[in-house]
Amino acid sequence: MPRADQHRIKAERNRLFLSTISVNNHPDWVVVVAFYTAVHLAERLRAAAGHGDSTGHDDRLTYIQLEHPDIHTHYHIVQNVSMLARYQSNSDFFNQFQCAEIPDRSIAQRLDPIEEYVTKWITR
Amino acid sequence: MVKPTAAPRKYARLSFTDGEIVVSPRDRDIFLINAEKATEACQNAGQMDRRIERFETELLTPRHKWCRANATLVKARYIPVPRSHIQVFVVTNSRRFDFDFAEKVAALELQFASTGWRIGVSQLPDADEGSLATFFNPEGALEVYAESGSTPD
């Protein structure tokens, strides 16, 4: 069972990697890495609270719904967008999203608030 | 002469009349299996007859009202056979992912979760049958169209 600080390091490394990806060339990977950053942020919350590990994406979503509803909308949207990026064809994904909207609508409006919330919650 | 047989339907189609759920006899078994599995994924599932009632009154009917209220955006919704978690796919009319609508979808999901349902609701922009199969097994899934008139024969 990874500790909270191990999830923090994973989230930070994912975030660092995210900053190196060109959104114009790989918007799909931008949202996938954003989601897995959010996953480790959620697991960091869970570990810090002594609630163990999530058993999967569904279990983690339920945990966010019940224990941290303040970030639920952000997490839900990052997960939904990432799901489309992971499982659909490239042409479908590029029809559904404009590269220009991803940094603002998936990262600044969604992942950033999750990070801020987790940092505040851990250090409260 | 051999009588032509209709191709088997993958989905069980539900419709609503005056707010009441209508299930055709051929789809009744699929509906009951789906309802049973869905309520197993709910905290405090209760007795079977009460489970079906809860599935209808707490999930299907409110969700249908929500889809009707957002009918300009929602084409249909699908509920694959639940396991430990109920997954709902809301298919929109637009080819673009709608970030504003995603907030409404998230709010709906949280509303159901707060009443004990283990549920995820995802937006799928204008997905065709091939795309749907990427996300779930259509066998045994429930299909509901937002507008009753838009349900295909």
Interface residues (C-beta under 8 A of the other chain):
Chain A: D58 D59 L61 T62 Q65 L66 P69 H72 T73 H76 I77 N80 V81 M83 L84 Y87 Q88 D92 N95 Q96 F97 E101 R105
Chain B: S84 H85 Q87 R95 R96 F97 F99 A102 E103 V105 A106 A107 E109 L110 A113 S114 R118 G120 S122 Q123 L124 P125 S131 T134 F135
